Amino acid sequence: MHSLSSCLEMRKDFTPLVYSVEGIPGCEAKAAEKRLASCLALKWHRQYSEMVFYVRSRMSLAVVKSNSLLIRGSRERQQLQRPQLFDRASMFDWSPRSDC
């Protein structure tokens, strides 16, 4: 637990949200979901059980989405190729194409 000790030295907290490939949360992830549901229930003036369902469903969707992205890759288009400028002097000579 090297990362936990490093975080505690800096007075930070670290909770690993570990999920299996099937989407089953680990012990710390379950505790974090419950804590988040508790805080949201107080903040949004809702029932704790309603917030547990909300948090678990949102986390499940996030796990499914991340697994899907790992399997099929992103659908985003590749970003436009921009010229690589290594110093500011070349920026004064560069102008965008007007025929687009």
C-alpha positions, 0 to 999 in steps of 0.5 A: 500500500505504497500509494496509501502511505504517500497520500496519508503523509500529504494529509490526503485520502485515497480510496481505490475504486476497484471493479472486476471485469464483470462489474462487481465492486471491491470492498473499498468501492462498496464502502465509497458508494455507501459514503457517497450515497449518504452524503448525497442523501443529506445534500439533496434531501432524499432517502438513503435507499434512493441514493444508494440505488442512484449511485450504484446504477451510475457506477455500473453504467460507468464500468460498462462504458469503460469496458466497452471503450476498452473492447471496441475503442473510442468512436471519436474522430481523430483530431485535425492535424495541427502544425507543430510549432517549436518556437514562437517565431514560426507563429507569425508566418503561419496562417490558417487555410481559407479554402476550407 
